[in-house]
Amino acid sequence: MIVRKSLTGKSFLIRQGKLENLGAKNNPEDTVAVKIGAGLNLDTLFYRAERGDEMAAYRLAELLRNACSRLSDLSKSRPKLFHKVATRSWRWPAMMSLHPLLCDDYKTVFKTLKLGADVPLELHSSARWVWDDAADMAFALLSYLWTARSENRHKLFDYGAFGKAMDRLPKFTSDSASQWWYVAKEVLLFSYPEPQEVPELAALVKAPSKRRSPGRIKQAILALLKARFIGFAPPNLPK
């Protein structure tokens, strides 16, 4: 069946075709192969668009707009299908427009999907964390540790000692945030033993009094990242 989207996002039949063959190989291995192939094609379009190819940008926007519209419809009609991925996601695609009547009721969709229910981040609008360059880096560390835990770990990845350390820690909350930061700091210093020598990290320290020596800069970097990291922690659940 070939369909076209109307202005409101509804589908209507144009002509009958044969799409049933697309599901002929309905098995996990084939699905992964299809996903990899689609990802490579998208990467090609992004690569060309990022280098000024207007046609690639046009086709990329067209493809993603249509895909997002179909994902939106499926999220509304079969939300349980997406619970596993949605509960582990911080963000979700939604169809938006300048006119409110053409926008998704994203709050209802997110609630139905249980978006972010299992992520280590307070997503409520009342959350007190801030977002800046330091928070961006702290969030990268948090995401790495979260994916290192066995329940989130990809079967092809081996996080070694860090993975084992994360499996011993409780869920990320304000009570356990300091324990998580201890591992996060080890990960950071394992990658960058002298973070003050990394321009992007050194630039986080603004105060002249904290830039008087390499040691002071290093301590200031770690203190700032720790504050942002711990600030992401959800409140403890009542016992």
C-alpha positions as CSV (number, residue, x, y, z in Angstrom):
1,M,0.0,0.0,0.0
2,I,1.4,3.4,-0.9
3,V,0.1,6.3,1.1
4,R,0.6,10.1,1.2
5,K,0.5,12.3,4.3
6,S,-2.0,15.1,4.4
7,L,-1.3,18.4,6.1
8,T,-2.6,17.1,9.4
9,G,-0.4,14.0,9.2
10,K,-3.2,11.6,8.3
11,S,-2.6,8.9,5.7
12,F,-4.8,8.2,2.7
13,L,-4.5,5.6,0.0
14,I,-3.2,6.5,-3.4
15,R,-2.8,3.1,-4.9
16,Q,-2.4,-0.4,-3.9
17,G,1.1,-1.9,-3.9
18,K,2.9,-4.9,-2.3
19,L,4.7,-4.0,0.9
20,E,4.1,-7.3,2.6
21,N,7.4,-8.6,1.3
22,L,9.2,-6.0,3.4
23,G,8.4,-8.2,6.4
24,A,9.3,-11.5,4.8
25,K,12.6,-11.7,6.8
26,N,11.1,-10.9,10.2
27,N,14.0,-12.0,12.4
28,P,16.4,-10.2,14.7
29,E,19.5,-10.7,12.6
30,D,17.9,-9.3,9.5
31,T,16.4,-6.4,11.4
32,V,19.9,-5.4,12.7
33,A,21.2,-5.6,9.1
34,V,18.4,-3.4,7.8
35,K,19.1,-0.9,10.6
36,I,22.8,-0.8,9.8
37,G,22.2,-0.3,6.1
38,A,19.7,2.5,6.8
39,G,22.2,4.1,9.2
40,L,24.9,4.0,6.6
41,N,22.6,5.7,4.0
42,L,21.7,8.4,6.5
43,D,25.3,8.9,7.4
44,T,26.0,9.5,3.6
45,L,23.2,12.1,3.4
46,F,24.4,13.8,6.6
47,Y,28.0,13.8,5.3
48,R,27.0,15.5,2.0
49,A,24.6,18.0,3.7
50,E,27.3,19.0,6.2
51,R,29.5,19.9,3.3
52,G,27.0,22.1,1.6
53,D,25.1,19.7,-0.7
54,E,21.7,21.3,-0.9
55,M,20.0,18.3,-2.6
56,A,21.3,16.0,0.1
57,A,20.0,18.4,2.8
58,Y,16.6,18.5,1.0
59,R,16.4,14.7,0.7
60,L,17.6,14.2,4.3
61,A,14.9,16.6,5.7
62,E,12.3,14.9,3.5
63,L,13.2,11.4,4.6
64,L,13.4,12.3,8.3
65,R,10.2,14.3,8.3
66,N,8.3,11.4,6.8
67,A,10.0,8.9,9.1
68,C,9.2,11.0,12.2
69,S,5.6,11.3,11.1
70,R,5.2,7.6,10.8
71,L,7.0,7.0,14.1
72,S,4.7,9.5,15.7
73,D,1.6,7.6,14.4
74,L,3.0,4.3,15.6
75,S,4.0,5.7,19.0
76,K,0.4,6.8,19.5
77,S,-1.3,3.6,18.2
78,R,1.1,1.0,19.7
79,P,3.0,2.7,22.6
80,K,3.8,-0.6,24.3
81,L,5.9,-1.5,21.3
82,F,8.4,1.2,22.2
83,H,8.4,1.0,26.0
84,K,11.8,-0.8,26.1
85,V,13.6,1.9,24.2
86,A,11.5,4.9,25.4
87,T,12.0,4.2,29.0
88,R,15.8,4.3,28.4
89,S,15.7,7.5,26.3
90,W,16.1,11.1,27.3
91,R,14.5,12.5,24.2
92,W,12.0,11.4,21.6
93,P,11.1,12.6,18.1
94,A,7.9,14.6,17.8
95,M,6.1,16.4,14.9
96,M,6.0,20.1,15.5
97,S,4.8,23.1,13.5
98,L,4.4,26.9,13.8
99,H,0.7,26.3,14.2
100,P,-0.4,24.5,17.4
101,L,-3.1,22.4,15.6
102,L,-0.4,20.8,13.5
103,C,1.8,19.8,16.5
104,D,1.8,16.5,18.3
105,D,0.4,16.4,21.8
106,Y,3.9,15.4,22.8
107,K,3.2,15.5,26.6
108,T,0.5,12.8,26.3
109,V,2.7,10.8,23.9
110,F,5.7,11.0,26.2
111,K,3.6,9.9,29.2
112,T,2.1,7.0,27.3
113,L,5.5,5.9,26.2
114,K,6.9,6.2,29.7
115,L,9.7,8.3,28.3
116,G,12.8,8.4,30.4
117,A,11.4,6.2,33.2
118,D,14.7,4.2,33.6
119,V,17.3,6.9,32.8
120,P,19.7,8.2,35.4
121,L,18.5,11.8,35.1
122,E,15.8,13.9,36.7
123,L,13.7,14.9,33.7
124,H,10.8,16.6,35.5
125,S,10.5,20.3,34.6
126,S,11.2,21.2,38.2
127,A,14.7,19.6,38.1
128,R,17.4,22.0,39.3
129,W,20.3,21.0,37.1
130,V,21.7,23.5,34.7
131,W,23.1,23.0,31.2
132,D,26.4,24.4,30.0
133,D,29.7,23.1,28.6
134,A,30.6,21.5,31.9
135,A,27.2,19.8,32.2
136,D,27.6,18.5,28.6
137,M,30.8,16.8,29.6
138,A,29.5,15.6,32.9
139,F,26.5,14.1,31.1
140,A,28.8,12.3,28.7
141,L,30.5,10.6,31.7
142,L,27.1,9.8,33.2
143,S,25.9,8.3,29.9
144,Y,29.0,6.2,29.6
145,L,28.6,4.8,33.2
146,W,24.9,4.1,32.7
147,T,25.6,2.1,29.5
148,A,28.4,0.2,31.3
149,R,25.9,-1.4,33.6
150,S,24.9,-4.9,32.7
151,E,21.2,-4.1,32.2
152,N,22.1,-1.4,29.6
153,R,25.3,-2.8,28.2
154,H,25.6,-3.8,24.5
155,K,26.5,-7.5,24.3
156,L,29.4,-6.7,21.9
157,F,31.0,-4.1,24.3
158,D,33.4,-4.9,27.2
159,Y,33.8,-2.2,29.8
160,G,36.3,-4.2,31.8
161,A,36.8,-3.1,35.4
162,F,34.6,0.0,34.9
163,G,31.7,-2.3,34.0
164,K,32.2,-4.5,37.0
165,A,32.4,-1.4,39.3
166,M,29.2,0.0,37.9
167,D,27.4,-3.3,38.5
168,R,28.2,-3.1,42.2
169,L,26.7,0.4,42.5
170,P,23.1,1.1,43.4
171,K,20.8,3.0,41.1
172,F,21.8,6.6,40.4
173,T,20.1,8.8,42.9
174,S,21.1,11.7,45.1
175,D,22.2,9.1,47.7
176,S,24.5,7.2,45.4
177,A,25.6,10.1,43.2
178,S,28.9,10.5,45.0
179,Q,29.7,6.9,44.5
180,W,29.0,7.2,40.8
181,W,31.1,10.3,40.6
182,Y,34.1,8.4,42.1
183,V,34.0,6.0,39.1
184,A,33.3,8.8,36.6
185,K,36.4,10.7,37.8
186,E,38.5,7.5,37.4
187,V,37.1,7.2,33.8
188,L,37.9,10.8,33.1
189,L,41.5,10.6,34.5
190,F,42.1,7.3,32.7
191,S,41.4,9.0,29.4
192,Y,42.9,12.4,30.3
193,P,45.4,12.0,33.2
194,E,46.1,15.8,33.0
195,P,42.7,17.3,32.1
196,Q,44.1,20.9,32.4
197,E,46.1,20.2,29.3
198,V,42.9,19.5,27.3
199,P,41.8,22.9,25.9
200,E,38.1,22.1,26.1
201,L,38.4,21.1,29.7
202,A,40.8,24.0,30.7
203,A,38.3,26.5,29.2
204,L,35.7,25.5,31.8
205,V,37.7,27.3,34.4
206,K,37.1,31.0,34.2
207,A,38.1,32.5,37.6
208,P,41.7,33.9,37.4
209,S,42.3,32.7,41.0
210,K,41.8,29.1,39.9
211,R,44.1,29.4,36.9
212,R,47.3,30.3,38.7
213,S,48.8,26.8,38.4
214,P,48.1,23.6,36.5
215,G,47.2,21.9,39.8
216,R,44.6,24.5,40.6
217,I,43.1,24.3,37.1
218,K,42.9,20.5,37.4
219,Q,41.1,20.7,40.8
220,A,38.7,23.3,39.5
221,I,37.8,21.2,36.5
222,L,37.1,18.2,38.7
223,A,35.1,20.2,41.2
224,L,33.0,21.8,38.4
225,L,32.3,18.5,36.7
226,K,31.5,16.8,40.0
227,A,28.9,19.5,40.8
228,R,27.2,19.2,37.4
229,F,27.4,15.3,37.6
230,I,25.8,15.1,41.0
231,G,23.2,17.7,40.0
232,F,21.8,15.3,37.5
233,A,20.8,12.8,40.2
234,P,17.1,12.1,40.7
235,P,15.8,12.3,44.2
236,N,15.7,9.2,46.3
237,L,12.6,7.2,46.1
238,P,10.6,7.0,49.4
239,K,11.2,3.7,51.2
